[in-house]
């Protein structure tokens, strides 16, 4: 029996939506030249689940003491050049691991650092 990854992605998105909380995904882009940069900031509201790293995560991430693990739905595109603001705190995105069996993106595991 084949695994339907689209159903897994939909389930992941539903669980994050039901159990997660709102956060801002902040993106900064340079709209000027390299010599006169004009940084513009945009943000999008996303749902995420915040958790902690465990010992097995040391294989995938270079961890520091207060790093936080976020689970983000694959409905959003997350990269290490962005920041996450939640509960009044801004976290820099240090690393992103996309869970993507086959060609279907299921969710992102994001390492956030204050």
N, C-alpha and C positions, 0 to 999 in steps of 0.2 A: 504494500500500500504506500503510495507516494505521500510525502508531506506537503501540505498546502501552506507555503510560506506567506501568502497574502492573508490567510486567516490568522496566522500568528502575528503579523504586523497589525492587523485590525484589533486583535485581542490586546496586544501590548499598548496600543494607543488608547483603547477604552479603559484599561486598568490604570494607566497614568492619569487620564482625565478624571477618573472617579476618585483616585487615592492621592493625587498630587495637589500642588498648589500653584497659583499664578506666580510668574517671575518675568522679569524683563531680560530679553536677549539684546544686548547693546552692541552695535557694529559701528566702527569708525572707518571712514573712507577719506582718502585724500582727493579733493576735487580741484586742487591747484597744481602747480608745477612742482618739480622736485626741489627747486630753489626757493619757491615761495609756497609752501604747502598751506592749503586751506582744509582743515579737518572738519568734516561734517559728521554728525552723530545721528544715527537712526536707531530706533528700538522697536521691538515686536514683543507682544505678550505671548508667553508660552506656558505650558504646564510641565511641571517636573516633579520628580520624587527625589528627596534628599536622603542620603544614607551615609554610612561610613565605610571606609575600605577595610578589608580583612587581610589576613596574612597571605592568602592565595593571590591577591591583587598585586603583590610585589613583582610578579613575573611580567605584568603588562605595563605597570606605571612606576615611575621613580617618585616615591612618596616622601612627603615631609609630615611633621607631626600633626598639623591642623588642616590637612587637605580634606576636602569633602567630595563625596561621590554623588553625582546627579544622574538620574535616569531620565532621558528626554526622548519623547516620541520621534519617530522618523518622519513625521509630517513637517518638521523643521530641519533646516540644514545648519549644522553647528560646526564651527571651526575654531582652531586655537587662537585666531586673531580677534575673537569676540570676548565679551564679558557677560556675566550673569548677575543681576541684582535681585535679591530676594531677602525678605525680612529685614530690610534696611541696610543690608551688607552687599558690597560689590565683590564678586569673585572673578579673578582672572582665570580664563580657561587655559590650563597648562597642557592638557592632552585630551584627545578625543579618540575613543575606540568605537567604531561602527560595527554593530552586530548585523552581518549581512551574509546569510547563507544564500548561495546561488546569486541571483540578481535582485533579490528582494531585501530592502533595508528594513530591519525590524525595530531597532532602537539604537540610541547613542548612549554610551557610558562616558561621562564627562568628569574630568578631574578639575576641581575648582580650588583656587588658593587665594586667601585673603591678601 
